[in-house]
């Protein structure tokens, strides 16, 4: 079967299954998330609900690293994040 989808990412994404947190509002608001894939330029995360999550957030990784992000894609339970 022919697949005509175009890959727009600047780097290869790696599948993962890691815990993280979406943090915003001066670090006073946080949502637990599961990181489903990551690349050098961004990540796809799954949340219980994306309602109320703003366009600019921090992604806290389980290794203690924090990445500032812009939400570039959003569904009810998934976020596509671009690292800033």
LINLIN-V221829 format. One record per residue. N is the residue number from 1. PHI is phi in whole degrees, -180 to 180 (none if undefined). Layout:
BEGIN
n = (N N)
phi = (PHI PHI)
END
This chain:
BEGIN
n = (1 2 3 4 5 6 7 8 9 10 11 12 13 14 15 16 17 18 19 20 21 22 23 24 25 26 27 28 29 30 31 32 33 34 35 36 37 38 39 40 41 42 43 44 45 46 47 48 49 50 51 52 53 54 55 56 57 58 59 60 61 62 63 64 65 66 67 68 69 70 71 72 73 74 75 76 77 78 79 80 81 82 83 84)
phi = (none -83 -114 -103 -71 -104 -81 -101 -72 -80 -145 -71 -92 -113 -65 -151 -146 -124 -83 -156 -138 -93 -123 -159 62 66 68 -92 -123 -147 -122 -66 -146 -115 -86 -93 -156 -143 -137 -66 -109 179 -154 -111 -125 -113 -127 -63 -155 -91 -61 90 -83 -78 -75 -121 -142 -109 -112 -89 -94 -67 -86 95 -78 -121 -119 -77 -139 -114 -78 -109 -150 -147 -119 -63 -126 -132 -129 -99 -113 -106 -72 -95)
END
